[in-house]
Amino acid sequence: GSGPHALSLLCRVVDDDADLLDEAERTRVAAKAGSRARPHAEVRKALQRRFVDAAAHLAGVAVFDSGGEWMGQWRRDFSALEIEHCRSHSDLHPCPHDFQSLRVWAEKHKRELEMWHMAYLDRGAARAAGFSGPYALPGTRLFLDFCASLVARYKLAPLVRKATVAAVEVIPPPPDACAGAACSFRLRLPHGTSGR
């Protein structure tokens, strides 16, 4: 599918300057109010970067999606269910460059008011449970527009194929393959076509 997980994965494959912090390190950096985080100016500059050679990194990659567009099902679901904001906070997004990217992008585009602040949350209890913020949820339009900006920056639109995968078949390596050889996969589409 062409949702945020596929978008995140492919952006990460292309981006040579990704945030490589693990979750514990990222939480520590965020808790220190950005003392080790990248400066917003640096993140803003990175958000202007275009990846003209993305196709070279993604040769042979295709994203199959029944709607045939990036984030299409998410867009339809947000609309149908009248969801105004995401349930995940503003640092959980598909951009691999920096955990602050969505907030910085909103700031750059003067859309900070589309961040929904979790005023009802007992922050003391949240901190005691190990969560130290951020305490803002992006609006769904903001989130979708940010994802669209990633598709454009990383040149990923041509990778989506309108198709529904009916089954995924694991093809083990041949018996005479060297130890540790990788398996491959065959995708079966509803009309009998398949791809590897």
C-alpha positions in Angstrom: 0.0 0.0 0.0 1.0 3.6 -0.4 0.5 4.8 3.1 2.9 6.4 5.5 4.9 3.3 6.3 5.8 2.7 2.6 6.5 6.4 2.2 8.8 6.4 5.3 10.7 3.3 4.0 11.3 4.6 0.5 12.3 8.1 1.7 14.8 6.5 4.1 16.3 4.4 1.3 16.8 7.5 -0.8 17.9 10.0 1.9 21.7 9.9 2.7 21.4 12.3 5.7 18.7 10.6 7.7 18.2 10.8 11.5 19.7 7.5 12.7 18.9 7.9 16.4 17.2 4.9 17.9 13.9 5.5 19.9 15.6 5.8 23.3 18.1 8.4 21.9 15.4 10.3 20.1 13.3 10.4 23.3 16.4 11.7 25.3 17.1 14.4 22.7 13.4 15.5 22.6 13.2 15.6 26.4 16.2 17.9 26.6 14.2 20.5 24.6 16.4 20.2 21.6 19.8 20.6 23.2 21.2 17.9 20.8 18.5 18.2 18.1 19.3 19.7 14.8 18.7 23.5 14.6 15.4 24.4 12.9 17.3 26.4 10.3 19.1 23.2 9.3 15.9 21.2 9.1 14.2 24.0 7.1 17.2 23.9 4.6 16.9 20.1 4.4 13.2 20.3 3.7 14.0 22.3 0.5 16.3 19.6 -0.8 15.1 17.7 -3.9 16.2 14.2 -4.7 16.7 14.1 -8.4 18.5 10.7 -8.4 15.8 8.9 -6.4 15.0 6.5 -9.3 18.6 5.2 -9.2 18.2 4.2 -5.5 14.8 2.6 -6.2 15.3 0.7 -9.5 12.9 -2.1 -9.7 10.7 -0.8 -6.8 6.9 -0.6 -7.3 4.3 0.3 -4.8 0.9 -1.5 -5.4 -2.1 0.4 -4.1 -5.8 -0.2 -4.9 -6.3 3.6 -5.1 -3.2 4.2 -7.2 -2.0 7.3 -5.3 0.2 8.1 -2.3 -1.9 8.4 0.9 -5.2 8.0 -1.0 -6.8 5.6 1.4 -5.7 7.7 4.4 -7.2 10.8 2.7 -10.5 9.0 2.1 -10.7 7.6 5.6 -9.9 10.9 7.3 -12.7 12.5 5.2 -15.3 9.7 5.6 -14.7 9.4 9.4 -14.4 13.2 9.8 -11.0 12.9 11.5 -9.6 16.3 12.2 -6.3 15.5 13.7 -3.9 12.5 13.8 -3.8 10.4 17.0 0.0 10.2 16.8 2.0 13.2 17.9 3.8 15.6 15.6 7.2 13.8 15.7 5.8 10.6 14.2 5.8 11.1 10.5 7.5 9.6 7.4 10.3 12.1 6.9 13.6 10.4 7.7 15.7 13.5 8.0 14.7 14.7 11.4 12.0 14.0 14.0 11.1 17.7 14.0 10.5 17.9 10.3 6.7 18.1 10.4 6.7 20.9 13.1 9.4 22.8 11.1 7.4 22.3 7.9 4.2 23.6 9.5 6.2 26.6 10.9 7.7 27.4 7.4 4.2 27.3 5.8 2.6 29.3 8.6 0.4 26.4 9.6 1.3 26.0 13.3 -2.4 26.6 14.2 -3.2 23.2 12.6 -1.4 21.5 15.5 -3.9 20.3 18.1 -2.5 20.7 21.6 -3.3 17.9 24.1 -4.5 20.2 26.9 -6.5 17.4 28.5 -3.4 15.2 29.1 -1.9 15.0 32.6 1.7 15.8 31.6 3.1 14.8 35.0 1.5 11.3 34.7 2.7 11.1 31.1 6.3 11.9 32.1 6.1 9.4 35.0 5.1 6.8 32.4 8.1 7.7 30.2 6.5 10.1 27.6 8.0 13.6 27.6 6.3 15.0 24.5 5.7 16.6 22.2 2.1 17.3 23.2 0.8 18.3 19.8 -1.2 16.3 17.2 -1.0 17.4 13.6 -4.3 18.2 11.8 -5.1 15.6 9.1 -4.9 18.2 6.2 -1.5 19.3 7.5 -0.3 15.7 7.8 -1.5 14.8 4.3 0.1 18.0 2.8 3.4 17.3 4.5 3.3 13.7 3.1 2.5 15.1 -0.4 5.6 17.4 0.0 7.7 14.3 0.7 6.4 12.5 -2.4 7.3 15.5 -4.5 10.8 16.0 -2.8 11.8 12.4 -3.1 10.2 12.0 -6.6 8.2 9.0 -5.5 4.9 9.5 -7.4 5.8 7.3 -10.4 6.4 4.3 -8.2 2.7 3.8 -7.3 0.8 1.3 -9.5 -3.0 1.0 -9.3 -3.5 -2.6 -8.3 -4.6 -4.8 -5.4 -2.3 -7.5 -4.2 -4.4 -10.7 -3.7 -1.5 -12.8 -2.2 2.2 -12.8 -1.5 4.1 -16.0 -2.1 7.5 -16.7 -0.6 10.0 -18.3 -3.0 12.8 -20.0 -1.2 16.3 -19.9 -2.6 17.2 -22.8 -4.8 18.7 -25.9 -2.9 22.1 -25.3 -4.5 22.3 -21.6 -3.3 25.0 -20.6 -0.9 24.1 -20.5 2.8 22.2 -17.4 3.8 20.9 -16.8 0.3 17.8 -14.5 0.3 14.4 -15.7 -0.6 12.3 -13.7 -3.1 8.6 -13.0 -3.3 5.9 -13.3 -6.0 2.9 -11.0 -5.8 -0.4 -12.3 -7.2 -2.8 -9.7 -8.4 -6.6 -10.5 -8.7 -6.5 -11.0 -12.5 -3.9 -13.7 -12.3 -0.9 -11.5 -13.2 2.1 -11.8 -11.0 5.4 -10.1 -10.4 8.7 -10.7 -8.5 
